[in-house]
Amino acid sequence: MLTLAFDTATEVATSALVDEGEVLGERVSSTRTLLEDVDALLRQGGARPGDLRALAVGIGPGSFTGVRIGLAAARGLALALDLRGAGVSTLDALAAGAPGAVPVVDARRREVFTLVDGEPAVLAPADIDVREGTLYVGGGDRRYRAELEARGALIPPDGDERHLPCARFHAALARELVPVDEIEPLYLRAPDAKERAR
């Protein structure tokens, strides 16, 4: 099944074209070039938009605006191409790219998004229960590298691919396909604009 997958929840946008588990192409860029990346992936894979059979989209947690852009793009593509899709947690995709690692995404406001007992959570970096010798991946761990490493965390170098929620893992984690307009974002707190309005 030819699947287009993408995630725009973090500081980079990742996208991939996957057919029955085979990665036909991958891109890492920015949210603003997502649709250009989709076009390039289809050309690289020798496919047309009408050949797509499913979408896998990152639902966050991450940037409120980034998540909304990704879901809007997925809904537009689904409507135009009559596709169904699956929402995949950005944290789960990070974990899939580094088995045994703890995903940590920068949540701004001196907080991170991570998994606690397998469930998504928003925490101050100081509240992460760091397990000495455990690998931590994602943008949040890089930002708070010194603090986490001082407590025994292992963090790959900044350019390491394991810090990216690679879209090929979204495709692999996509399970039940549903109408794309039923896919809900994974927000762990109110957006910054709402917080400022209080």
C-alpha positions as CSV (number, residue, x, y, z in Angstrom):
1,M,0.0,0.0,0.0
2,L,1.6,3.3,-1.1
3,T,1.6,5.5,1.9
4,L,2.6,9.2,2.3
5,A,3.8,10.0,5.8
6,F,4.8,13.3,7.3
7,D,5.4,15.1,10.6
8,T,5.5,18.9,11.1
9,A,5.3,19.0,14.9
10,T,9.0,19.8,15.6
11,E,11.5,22.3,14.4
12,V,12.0,20.2,11.2
13,A,9.4,18.6,8.9
14,T,10.0,15.0,7.9
15,S,8.2,13.2,5.1
16,A,8.5,9.8,3.4
17,L,6.9,7.8,0.7
18,V,6.6,4.1,1.7
19,D,5.3,1.1,-0.2
20,E,4.6,-2.1,1.7
21,G,7.4,-1.3,4.2
22,E,9.9,-0.2,1.5
23,V,11.0,3.4,1.8
24,L,10.9,5.0,-1.7
25,G,12.1,8.4,-0.6
26,E,12.5,10.6,2.5
27,R,13.0,14.3,3.0
28,V,13.9,16.5,5.9
29,S,13.1,20.2,5.5
30,S,10.7,22.7,7.0
31,T,7.0,23.0,7.4
32,R,6.7,25.7,4.8
33,T,8.0,23.3,2.1
34,L,5.9,20.3,3.0
35,L,3.8,20.2,-0.2
36,E,7.0,20.7,-2.3
37,D,8.5,17.8,-0.5
38,V,5.4,15.7,-1.2
39,D,5.7,16.5,-4.9
40,A,9.4,15.7,-4.9
41,L,8.8,12.3,-3.1
42,L,6.1,11.3,-5.6
43,R,8.4,12.1,-8.5
44,Q,11.3,10.3,-6.9
45,G,9.1,7.3,-6.3
46,G,7.8,7.3,-9.9
47,A,4.3,7.8,-8.5
48,R,1.4,10.2,-9.1
49,P,-0.9,11.6,-6.4
50,G,-3.7,9.2,-7.5
51,D,-1.4,6.2,-6.7
52,L,-1.5,7.0,-3.0
53,R,-3.6,4.7,-0.8
54,A,-3.0,6.1,2.7
55,L,-1.6,8.9,4.8
56,A,0.2,8.8,8.1
57,V,0.5,12.1,9.8
58,G,2.3,13.2,13.0
59,I,-0.2,14.5,15.6
60,G,2.3,15.9,18.1
61,P,2.9,16.8,20.7
62,G,5.0,19.7,19.5
63,S,4.5,23.1,18.0
64,F,0.8,24.0,18.0
65,T,1.1,25.7,14.7
66,G,3.2,22.9,13.2
67,V,0.8,20.2,14.2
68,R,-2.1,22.3,12.8
69,I,-0.3,22.7,9.5
70,G,0.4,19.0,9.2
71,L,-3.2,18.1,10.0
72,A,-4.5,20.7,7.5
73,A,-2.2,19.4,4.8
74,A,-3.4,15.8,5.5
75,R,-7.0,16.9,5.4
76,G,-6.6,18.7,2.1
77,L,-4.8,15.8,0.5
78,A,-7.3,13.3,1.8
79,L,-10.2,15.4,0.5
80,A,-8.6,15.8,-2.9
81,L,-7.4,12.2,-3.3
82,D,-10.1,10.4,-1.4
83,L,-7.7,8.9,1.1
84,R,-7.9,7.6,4.7
85,G,-5.2,8.0,7.2
86,A,-3.7,7.3,10.6
87,G,-2.5,9.7,13.2
88,V,0.9,8.8,14.8
89,S,2.4,10.4,17.9
90,T,5.6,12.3,17.3
91,L,7.0,10.8,20.5
92,D,6.2,7.3,19.3
93,A,7.9,7.9,16.0
94,L,11.0,9.2,17.8
95,A,11.0,6.1,20.1
96,A,10.7,3.8,17.0
97,G,13.7,5.4,15.5
98,A,15.8,4.7,18.5
99,P,14.6,1.6,20.3
100,G,15.1,1.8,24.0
101,A,15.5,5.5,24.0
102,V,13.3,8.1,25.7
103,P,11.9,10.8,23.3
104,V,12.2,14.4,24.5
105,V,10.7,17.2,22.4
106,D,11.3,20.9,23.2
107,A,7.9,22.3,24.4
108,R,9.2,25.8,24.9
109,R,8.3,27.6,28.2
110,R,11.3,25.7,29.8
111,E,9.3,22.4,29.4
112,V,9.6,19.3,27.3
113,F,7.2,16.7,25.9
114,T,8.2,13.1,26.8
115,L,6.8,9.7,27.6
116,V,6.2,8.8,31.3
117,D,5.3,5.1,31.7
118,G,4.5,5.0,28.0
119,E,2.1,8.0,28.2
120,P,2.8,11.5,26.8
121,A,3.5,14.1,29.3
122,V,4.7,17.7,29.6
123,L,7.4,18.3,32.2
124,A,10.1,20.7,33.3
125,P,13.5,19.1,32.3
126,A,14.4,18.9,36.0
127,D,11.3,16.6,36.6
128,I,12.4,14.0,34.0
129,D,13.2,10.8,35.9
130,V,16.6,10.3,34.2
131,R,17.8,6.7,34.1
132,E,21.5,6.6,34.1
133,G,22.9,5.2,30.9
134,T,19.6,5.5,29.0
135,L,19.6,7.2,25.6
136,Y,17.5,10.4,25.2
137,V,16.6,11.6,21.7
138,G,14.7,14.6,20.2
139,G,15.1,18.4,20.2
140,G,14.3,18.8,23.9
141,D,17.2,16.6,25.0
142,R,19.7,18.6,22.9
143,R,18.4,21.9,24.3
144,Y,18.8,20.6,27.8
145,R,21.9,18.5,27.1
146,A,24.1,19.7,29.9
147,E,21.4,19.3,32.5
148,L,20.4,15.8,31.4
149,E,23.9,14.5,30.8
150,A,24.9,15.7,34.3
151,R,22.3,13.3,35.6
152,G,23.5,10.3,33.6
153,A,21.6,10.6,30.3
154,L,23.2,9.5,27.1
155,I,22.5,11.9,24.2
156,P,23.6,11.4,20.6
157,P,25.4,14.3,18.8
158,D,23.2,17.1,17.6
159,G,23.2,16.0,13.9
160,D,22.3,12.4,14.7
161,E,19.2,11.2,12.8
162,R,17.8,9.7,15.9
163,H,16.8,13.2,17.0
164,L,14.3,13.4,14.1
165,P,10.8,12.0,14.1
166,C,11.5,10.3,10.7
167,A,8.3,9.9,8.7
168,R,9.2,6.3,7.7
169,F,8.4,5.4,11.3
170,H,5.0,7.1,11.1
171,A,4.2,4.8,8.1
172,A,5.4,1.8,10.0
173,L,3.3,2.7,13.1
174,A,0.2,3.6,11.2
175,R,-2.4,1.0,12.2
176,E,-6.1,1.6,11.7
177,L,-7.0,3.9,8.8
178,V,-9.8,6.3,9.5
179,P,-11.3,9.3,7.7
180,V,-8.5,12.0,8.0
181,D,-10.9,14.6,9.4
182,E,-11.4,12.3,12.5
183,I,-7.6,12.4,13.3
184,E,-7.2,14.5,16.4
185,P,-4.0,16.4,17.4
186,L,-2.2,15.4,20.6
187,Y,-2.0,18.6,22.6
188,L,-0.7,18.4,26.2
189,R,-1.4,22.0,27.0
190,A,-3.1,25.2,25.7
191,P,-1.3,27.0,22.8
192,D,0.9,30.0,23.7
193,A,-1.7,32.5,22.3
194,K,-4.3,31.2,24.7
195,E,-1.9,31.4,27.6
196,R,-1.1,35.0,26.8
197,A,-4.8,35.9,26.6
198,R,-5.4,34.9,30.3
